Amino acid sequence: MAAIELEGLTKDYGEVLANDGVTFSVERGEIFGYLGPNGAGKTTTIRTLLGLLAPTAGTARVLGRDVTDEDALLEAKRQLGYLPDAPAFDETATGREVLELHAAIKGDERSEALLELFEPPLDRPVRDYSHGNVRKLGLVTTFMHDPELVILDEPTSGLDPLIQHRFAEFLREERERGVTVFFSSHVLSEVRRLCDRVGIIRNGRLVTVEPVESLLDRSGKVVRLRAAASISREALAIDGVHDLETSVVRTGGDSDGEGSEITECTFTFTGDVNALLAHLREYRLLDLSIEEAPLEGVFMRFYGGEESTDAESKPGLTERPGGG
Ligand SMILES: Nc1ncnc2c1ncn2[C@@H]1O[C@H](COP(=O)(O)OP(=O)(O)OP(=O)(O)O)[C@@H](O)[C@H]1O
């Protein structure tokens, strides 16, 4: 049994179809990133999983329980930790009082270790907390009862780099213990660092679910080269070359135009690197670097271009034709 199962999940707000036939599963013990820009529909899915919104159509199951069955969902929630995008703690209570309340409701096996890790202030009223401190307190309340599954809405927003780092380490350790983590994000570096798989949502529709590794494979390499020759764009427009930028600079020489020419180019390459190297052998290279492309490139292939809402016309990570 998967930890989360969505089948055709649809939420129609009238003016906006916030989730449109969303189908995927999150397996037990994995860290699953739910990625999309503002307004894509992430929070809508999450609030449905928590039983806070009723789906217009489709089904959602959390730890095997149908989220529209209140009793069953209550049962599941004993094993669930949830960090909302804006935790609504009692503003007049201190952090310590908030934790005592949560402990009384759902248990408190782990708060001591969590307090050491995330260090939220405890003796001030929550209304005096910064955004980051509210989230630190939220992380403690999310994990304090040792849940099997955690659902986190943009968990690292507002956290300073030290706490983000601790959080990342902590999530990996949780996964080792068999905990399932589902979190939404629009921070690609975080998804890349933490997730086993990622689901990408656009305009309410899921456009892909795949391992982070395969997303990275598709994102290809960034190639930068300098060659002691004038190379035309056409000569470099081989299979797998995208976003080609070239410039030819003339060095030395006199006013008659004598001197040498150097071509500098940058492109993303999604083909066979050996074939590329064989192709480049005919030029005298002064410099060559091949680095892993940032995940942003893949993301832009989903979100760049026209504002289509038709998922069929954007079936997934289609490669652009060679030649940039
Ligand atoms: N209660 C509501 N009534 C009407 N429309 C809503 C409601 N809640 C959300 N929406 C709309 O549904 C769409 C999806 O919103 P949602 O909050 O799920 O997106 P999100 O991916 O979580 O965005 P963000 O990253 O900004 O939090 C948006 O167009 C939003 O304006």
The ligand as an ORCA input file, in Angstrom:
! r2SCAN-3c Opt
* xyz 0 1
  N     -10.461     29.106     -2.152
  C     -10.188     29.364     -3.424
  N     -11.106     29.890     -4.244
  C     -10.853     30.137     -5.537
  N      -9.656     29.880     -6.133
  C      -8.683     29.370     -5.363
  C      -8.887     29.086     -3.968
  N      -7.743     28.575     -3.463
  C      -6.851     28.546     -4.492
  N      -7.413     29.030     -5.618
  C      -6.780     29.114     -6.951
  O      -6.402     27.802     -7.332
  C      -5.146     27.810     -8.023
  C      -4.178     26.889     -7.326
  O      -3.834     27.469     -6.045
  P      -2.853     26.740     -5.029
  O      -2.830     27.564     -3.798
  O      -3.246     25.307     -4.916
  O      -1.468     26.846     -5.809
  P       0.034     26.589     -5.275
  O       0.702     25.770     -6.326
  O       0.013     26.046     -3.910
  O       0.626     28.067     -5.277
  P       1.746     28.747     -4.312
  O       3.073     28.175     -4.737
  O       1.612     30.174     -4.675
  O       1.373     28.443     -2.891
  C      -4.711     29.278     -8.064
  O      -5.121     29.819     -9.298
  C      -5.485     29.908     -6.927
  O      -5.723     31.278     -7.191
*
